[in-house]
Amino acid sequence: MELNSGDTAFILASAAFVLLMTPGVALFYGGQARSKSVLNMMMMCFSSLGLVGVLWILYGYSMTFGTDIGGGLLGNPFEAFGLSSVLANDEAANSLPDLAFVSFQAMFAILTVALIAGAAADRMKFGAWLLFAGLWATLVYFPVAHWVFDLDNGWIASSLGALDFAGGTAVHINAGIAALVLCIIMGKRRGWPREAMRPHNLTMVMLGAGLLWFGWFGFNAGSSGAADWAAAFAFTNTIAATAAAILGWLIVEKIRYGKATSLGAASGIVAGLVAITPACAAVSPIGALIIGAIGGALSAWAVGLKYKLGYDDSFDVVGVHFVAGLWGTLAIGLFATEIAPDETNGLFYGGGIGQLGIQAVAALATIVYCAVVTAIIVYIVKFTIGLRVDDEAEQTGIDEAEHAETGYEFSGLRGGSGLGSAPKPSAGASPTTPAKQEA
């Protein structure tokens, strides 16, 4: 089989789109942080580019897509160590260069780790984050990605027969559960929930959400592996679900709090993108609209659970990524239609409850494995180098304590040239959605 230059260009472009999602997450989370913590939050996201990128080249790709050595549970980490065994173009075997696929999947691994950072704002040591991120990528993401994305060997994809086109289980349920475990064990921020910890820059949040939506077209459409009908199908469903999710979130906000907020719109974008990710090649555009609208509404409701249950998930990784990811994974069993590329009928299209049960098993397996292994990793970090900065650093600002920098330089306003009387802007002066400050 000859290499297809069109497909190769499409996958490489999609990989670049997905890479942009990590800076998008950094802006989305960074804008929600307080001004004294914005750099630390963005550094946690950007550091995953460096750390996970290196691990992927060394052994992550091999653990995910190498020859199976554990009954569908794990790829051989040494088979493609350093990618030495995939450097040659095997034009007789593939329409894509192997390295194009390697690069595309690398961006998924990087992004998944970055998503977890939103639960740990204001209080986690940067060194502790790097240790946690490296261990989590190795022990949780790479194995679960093997289950889901290795279509020939991974037990969820091949043996169980669950559908997950672009990562509802391996990416979003995985990251959401990891975030929940991390924030519970690490504990609450000082003053939470008594103090309103408002986003310091909502324009940054909305810019981040826009970049995420842009990059997500590569995330979903690129998962087809070719510039074909399935890619166009996934692309269209990504538009439909996300648009509906914005409305779903805003309607819930308006009913509960009387206001539709910019943070709600931005969060609705992310919720819709998450919900359609596993289902984008399984449902019709009408199904995508339903999945998106319900996903946005569910997530808008779920972000308030942290106040009732007492876990400090700073930027609602659980409420958005876990809840919407779980919903999208299960919704395949309801709304899948054989006219879509995945060619499966769900319950509402005459397919019975079989696929719904399969989807539930895939989600439950991911939840249990991720929760147990993540807890072990967090306790290892806690009892070796420690998880949290000290109280003084958290109070004065984690940016200066961990990075010797500040996101905004106000020193020029405090001295000389008649500007000394200008007040220093207070942290978190921007309003936020009521759902995120409800106590």
Long-range contacts (C-beta under 8 A, 24 or more apart in sequence): 1-91, 1-92, 1-93, 1-94, 1-95, 2-91, 2-95, 3-89, 3-91, 3-94, 3-95, 3-96, 3-97, 4-95, 4-96, 4-226, 6-227, 7-95, 7-96, 7-225, 7-226, 7-227, 7-228, 8-95, 8-96, 8-97, 8-100, 9-227, 10-222, 10-226, 10-227, 10-231, 11-96, 11-100, 11-101, 11-104, 11-222, 11-225, 11-226, 12-100, 12-103, 12-104, 13-218, 13-222, 14-104, 14-217, 14-218, 14-219, 14-221, 14-222, 15-100, 15-103, 15-104, 15-106, 15-107, 15-218, 15-222, 16-218, 17-214, 17-215, 17-216, 17-217, 17-218, 17-219, 17-222, 18-104, 18-107, 18-108, 18-111, 18-215, 18-218, 18-219, 18-222, 19-49, 19-107, 19-110, 19-215, 20-211, 20-214, 20-215, 21-107, 21-111, 21-211, 21-212, 21-215, 21-216, 21-219, 22-46, 22-48, 22-49, 22-107, 22-110, 22-111, 22-114, 23-211, 24-208, 24-209, 24-210, 24-211, 24-212, 24-214, 24-215, 25-111, 25-114, 25-115, 25-117, 25-118, 25-208, 25-212, 26-114, 26-208, 27-204, 27-205, 27-207, 27-208, 27-211, 28-204, 28-205, 28-208, 28-209, 28-211, 28-212, 28-266, 28-270, 28-315, 29-117, 29-118, 29-121, 29-208, 29-315, 30-201, 30-204, 30-208, 31-199, 31-200, 31-201, 31-202, 31-203, 31-204, 31-205, 31-206, 31-207, 31-208, 32-118, 32-121, 32-199, 32-205, 32-263, 32-314, 32-315, 32-432, 33-121, 33-122, 33-199, 33-200, 33-314, 33-315, 34-122, 34-197, 34-198, 34-200, 34-427, 34-428, 35-200, 35-201, 35-407, 35-408, 35-425, 35-427, 35-428, 36-396, 36-397, 36-398, 36-399, 36-400, 36-406, 36-407, 36-427, 37-121, 37-122, 37-397, 37-398, 37-399, 38-200, 38-201, 38-399, 38-407, 39-399, 39-403, 39-405, 39-406, 39-407, 40-121, 40-122, 40-126, 40-398, 40-399, 40-402, 40-403, 41-117, 41-118, 41-121, 43-126, 43-403, 44-114, 44-117, 44-120, 44-124, 44-126, 44-129, 45-114, 45-117, 47-126, 47-129, 47-130, 47-133, 48-110, 48-111, 48-113, 48-114, 48-117, 48-133, 49-110, 49-114, 51-113, 51-130, 51-133, 51-134, 51-137, 52-106, 52-109, 52-110, 52-113, 52-133, 52-134, 52-137, 53-106, 53-110, 55-109, 55-134, 55-137, 55-138, 56-102, 56-105, 56-106, 56-109, 56-110, 57-82, 57-83, 57-106, 58-82, 59-138, 59-142, 60-106, 60-109, 60-137, 60-138, 60-141, 60-142, 61-86, 61-102, 61-105, 61-106, 63-138, 63-142, 63-143, 63-146, 64-105, 64-109, 64-142, 64-145, 64-146, 64-149, 64-150, 65-105, 65-146, 65-149, 65-150, 67-153, 68-146, 68-150, 68-153, 68-154, 71-155, 72-146, 72-147, 72-153, 72-154, 72-155, 72-156, 72-158, 72-159, 73-143, 73-146, 73-147, 73-155, 74-142, 74-143, 74-146, 75-142, 75-146, 75-150, 75-153, 95-226, 96-225, 96-226, 101-225, 104-222, 105-145, 105-149, 108-145, 108-149, 108-167, 108-170, 108-171, 108-219, 109-137, 109-141, 109-142, 109-145, 111-171, 111-219, 112-137, 112-141, 112-167, 112-170, 112-171, 112-174, 112-175, 113-137, 113-141, 113-175, 115-171, 115-172, 115-175, 115-179, 115-317, 115-321, 116-175, 116-178, 116-179, 116-182, 116-317, 118-179, 118-313, 118-314, 118-315, 118-316, 118-317, 119-179, 119-180, 119-182, 119-183, 119-313, 119-314, 119-315, 119-317, 119-318, 120-179, 120-182, 120-183, 120-186, 120-314, 121-189, 121-314, 121-315, 122-189, 122-197, 122-314, 122-394, 122-398, 123-186, 123-187, 123-189, 123-190, 123-388, 123-389, 123-394, 123-398, 124-186, 124-387, 124-388, 124-389, 125-385, 125-386, 125-387, 125-388, 125-389, 125-402, 126-402, 126-403, 127-385, 128-381, 128-385, 128-386, 128-387, 128-388, 131-381, 131-384, 131-385, 132-182, 132-377, 132-378, 132-381, 135-377, 135-380, 135-381, 136-178, 136-374, 136-377, 139-373, 139-377, 140-174, 140-178, 140-369, 140-370, 140-373, 140-374, 140-377, 141-170, 141-174, 143-369, 144-169, 144-170, 144-174, 144-366, 144-369, 144-370, 145-170, 147-365, 147-366, 148-362, 156-362, 156-365, 156-366, 160-358, 160-361, 160-362, 161-358, 162-329, 162-358, 162-359, 162-361, 162-362, 163-278, 163-279, 163-282, 163-332, 163-336, 163-342, 163-344, 163-355, 163-359, 164-278, 164-329, 164-362, 165-220, 165-223, 165-234, 165-277, 165-278, 165-279, 165-280, 165-281, 165-282, 165-342, 166-219, 166-220, 166-223, 166-234, 166-277, 166-278, 166-280, 167-219, 167-223, 167-277, 167-278, 168-274, 168-277, 168-278, 168-279, 168-325, 168-326, 168-328, 168-329, 169-278, 169-325, 169-329, 169-362, 169-363, 169-366, 170-366, 171-277, 171-325, 172-274, 172-277, 172-321, 172-322, 172-324, 172-325, 172-328, 173-321, 173-322, 173-325, 173-326, 173-329, 173-363, 173-366, 173-367, 173-370, 174-366, 174-370, 175-317, 175-321, 175-322, 176-317, 176-318, 176-320, 176-321, 176-322, 176-323, 176-325, 176-326, 177-318, 177-322, 177-366, 177-367, 177-370, 177-371, 177-374, 178-370, 178-374, 179-313, 179-317, 179-318, 179-321, 179-322, 180-311, 180-313, 180-317, 180-318, 180-322, 180-371, 181-370, 181-371, 181-374, 181-375, 181-378, 182-374, 182-378, 183-311, 183-312, 183-313, 183-314, 183-318, 184-311, 185-375, 185-378, 185-379, 185-382, 185-387, 186-378, 186-382, 186-387, 186-388, 187-312, 187-388, 188-310, 188-311, 188-312, 189-312, 189-314, 189-394, 190-391, 190-394, 190-395, 192-312, 193-307, 193-312, 193-439, 194-439, 196-428, 196-432, 196-437, 197-314, 197-428, 197-437, 198-428, 198-429, 198-430, 198-431, 198-432, 198-437, 199-263, 199-428, 199-430, 199-432, 200-427, 200-428, 200-429, 200-430, 201-430, 202-262, 202-263, 202-266, 202-430, 202-431, 202-432, 205-262, 205-263, 205-266, 206-262, 206-265, 206-266, 208-266, 209-265, 209-266, 209-267, 209-269, 209-270, 210-269, 212-269, 212-270, 212-273, 213-242, 213-269, 213-273, 216-242, 216-273, 216-277, 219-273, 219-277, 220-276, 220-277, 220-280, 223-280, 223-281, 224-281, 224-341, 229-341, 230-281, 230-341, 233-280, 233-281, 233-340, 233-341, 234-280, 234-281, 234-341, 236-285, 236-288, 237-276, 237-279, 237-280, 237-281, 237-283, 237-285, 237-287, 237-288, 238-273, 238-276, 238-280, 238-288, 240-276, 240-285, 240-288, 240-289, 240-292, 241-272, 241-273, 241-275, 241-276, 241-280, 241-288, 241-289, 241-291, 241-292, 241-295, 242-269, 242-272, 242-273, 242-276, 242-292, 243-272, 243-289, 243-292, 244-272, 244-288, 244-289, 244-290, 244-291, 244-292, 244-293, 244-296, 245-269, 245-271, 245-272, 245-273, 245-275, 245-292, 245-293, 245-295, 245-296, 245-299, 245-324, 246-272, 246-296, 247-293, 247-296, 248-272, 248-292, 248-293, 248-294, 248-295, 248-296, 248-297, 248-300, 249-296, 249-297, 249-299, 249-300, 250-296, 251-297, 252-296, 252-297, 252-300, 252-301, 253-300, 253-433, 253-434, 253-435, 256-300, 256-434, 256-435, 257-433, 257-434, 257-435, 259-433, 259-434, 261-431, 261-432, 261-433, 261-434, 263-432, 263-433, 263-436, 264-300, 264-433, 264-435, 267-299, 267-300, 267-303, 267-316, 267-320, 267-433, 268-296, 268-299, 268-300, 270-320, 270-321, 270-324, 271-295, 271-296, 271-298, 271-299, 271-300, 271-320, 271-323, 271-324, 272-296, 272-324, 274-299, 274-320, 274-321, 274-324, 274-325, 274-328, 275-324, 275-325, 275-327, 275-328, 275-331, 276-328, 277-325, 277-328, 278-325, 278-328, 278-329, 278-332, 279-328, 279-329, 279-331, 279-332, 279-335, 279-336, 281-340, 281-341, 281-342, 282-332, 282-335, 282-336, 282-337, 282-340, 282-341, 282-342, 282-344, 282-346, 283-331, 283-332, 283-335, 283-336, 283-337, 283-340, 283-346, 284-335, 284-337, 284-339, 284-340, 287-331, 287-335, 287-336, 287-337, 290-331, 290-335, 291-327, 291-328, 291-331, 291-335, 294-327, 294-331, 295-323, 295-324, 295-327, 295-328, 296-324, 298-323, 298-324, 298-327, 299-323, 299-324, 300-435, 303-435, 303-436, 304-435, 304-438, 307-438, 307-439, 316-436, 326-363, 329-359, 329-362, 329-363, 330-356, 330-359, 330-360, 330-363, 332-356, 332-359, 333-357, 333-358, 333-359, 333-360
